[in-house]
């Protein structure tokens, strides 16, 4: 048992820190610290900087332009990035589709799509959920019917994150209704410019149009855009979801959020003292910090085990639940910390490029919006109820 | 012991519930949110015509009753539909302060409030005062026959729609002294008053009010100079009851929506309400809402008790409501899943309005601290 990083891991961490110091643009950090939303251009700028360093897709195998980092290296990288308030890497092409194509795509698909993901030529979005298929993903109904060299796609996807920026979408579609639902699903790559596709924004309770509905009306998709075999899409979908779950604990986000919370609690006054000196509030910060300290180690235990070659299974469900509950508690405490200034609806001040002065202190403006927005953490990517179900079945065998 | 409503209150509740269900129909919210003032003038006038505003004042004040149970009843119904009419600001705070402190001429405003023709806001909190009622650094200095006001007031709800604002200012003492606080009834468009208006997360509008050398006549003073604190405490207790009852109505509606959703939303081939994990959580929500109802009744029944008793109930109820509100809002969203996070579905507005209630009249931590001081220590 040794809780410290090895020499090699420390050297690696210093390399990451030096890179951040030299290359992470201040304007992106400021925007993220102020809780402002990032534009498509912001994400693309950061992707290009990482790509120039060869660190945009470090989890990819070397043959596809990655670094083949192990789980500990990936953890160090993600931890340093979130602590530094770097923009997140948009995961749809890099962490989701990329690994699926590497494992199941044709040589032609790999040669065409993977470099385009790295170079920023394509912005992918995810066509998984449907109005009737949320937690029960296998019940997707969007249909793809073969006609010659094309599939004709009809149906609706929803909760498509940042779909408004995307030029491509990877979709789970139903190609057979014959046996159990999981067996008639295929994995299709679709160009968003194809006639018959319509994207409609869904405005969330924090006022942001972060997610979308995507409608398909007789959309013609070439058969060469099928990934793997027809009706085997569920296997690829599950493979993708295990990759979606890297960094699922969000330790870096939680640490950054906790630092921000403490900073605010030192600045806010309550009964003539800093709020952080109020024993009731301080004890709630302490409670979540202690939880986070333990969860960081739980996370590292899973990470080390993965680095040693054990695929994380139901452990990632545990990390998802604990990680999201901790982040949501930090968001709730931050909202509480800003007191009455949680009440103004500040969506204009939070838009990127906005010159609108926030109503209260700068740090107060994003508090409520972030609290509301992060209610999604325990809903998406397999709700926390679904994760509990996985633990119940896979570990407890109930 | 009798927990039934009187016949009069039952009639008021039935009428108000029917009216609000109709007035706040599916299309209403959007037009209300887009209205410049954050509420509907038509609904406001109808509430006045129905006697809803009058029900918040005693007969002596020109109303019909004005007891704790009247306030609880009205605001629970308002909460059920997520109404965002500024009843707390115009009637409970504004009308309440004038009723307690006003002289003959000033009291004419109460009649105008009851008939729906006048709006008020109470500008008390300041950028760093948080929830401390005695923390006032805005100053009022006497010069000749005038008072001159300087300072800044934070998140003054309903200030954008109000013709008059009641402003608290210090005429003597240190920043947190209870004595030395005075109230002034000031026209919103008076020289030196600037309002920066904005919408609120939970609906309605507020403003940051800046006072720079605002000169008012001596007759703008409400009550006795330097002795406004007790009246401020009293209307604050009443407003706390109102907002707690509103929270109760919001929680009931969130529970109903969630209950319906569990019966109709199918995943894995069955309504999700068939899953015991969700059943038990909604059962817990129900239990906590019943606790919240009892807490509201406790406060309503002690609203007119002496201040030391009243304030124990203010803190006990507001603390419990704050905790329950967070549970109900978060569980409501979680059990709905993604749809619960959208602006389009009713739940979103109800949950946001409920969540914001912890940010007015003291949050759960503030009232925990206060309850310990008043009742435990």
Interface residues (C-beta under 8 A of the other chain):
Chain A: X129 X132 X134 X135 X136 X139 X158 X159 X202 X203 X204 X205 X207 X211 X268 X269 X270 X271 X272 X278 X280 X281 X284 X328 X332 X335 X336 X339 X340 X341 X342 X343 X344 X345 X346 X359 X360 X368 X371 X372 X375 X376 X378 X379 X380 X383 X384 X385 X388
Chain B: X125 X127 X128 X130 X131 X132 X154 X155 X176 X196 X198 X199 X200 X201 X202 X206 X208 X266 X267 X268 X275 X277 X278 X326 X330 X333 X334 X337 X338 X340 X341 X342 X343 X344 X348 X351 X352 X355 X356 X358 X359 X360 X363 X364 X365 X366 X368 X369
